[in-house]
Amino acid sequence: MDASARQRLGIVDVEKADPAQWTGLDLAVGERLQAALEDLPVETRESVWLRVVDELPYDEIASRQGCSLTAARQRVSRGMRRLAVVMGGT
């Protein structure tokens, strides 16, 4: 997952975090994120996933989804804004 996206959503990068800091890790964050993702429209959810998790460029997302580059960017932007609101970000 893209580091800036993780930061905006308040998600710890467990691959880089000190395991000693995992004590008391709030698993509800993962549940809230999963629920927020499921609430997104399918195309938006897929766009966010392809960009943030798979780290694909926007032109590849547009190609895979059969939409314009502008539409791919809008889907990711709208999805990330919605996730940030749900996760308590700005």
Protein Blocks (a to p, Z undefined) as FASTA:
>chain_A
ZZklmmmnopacfklpcfklmgopafklmmmmmmmmmmpcfklmmmmmmmmmnopafklm
mmmnopafklmmmmmmmmmmmmmmmnopZZ
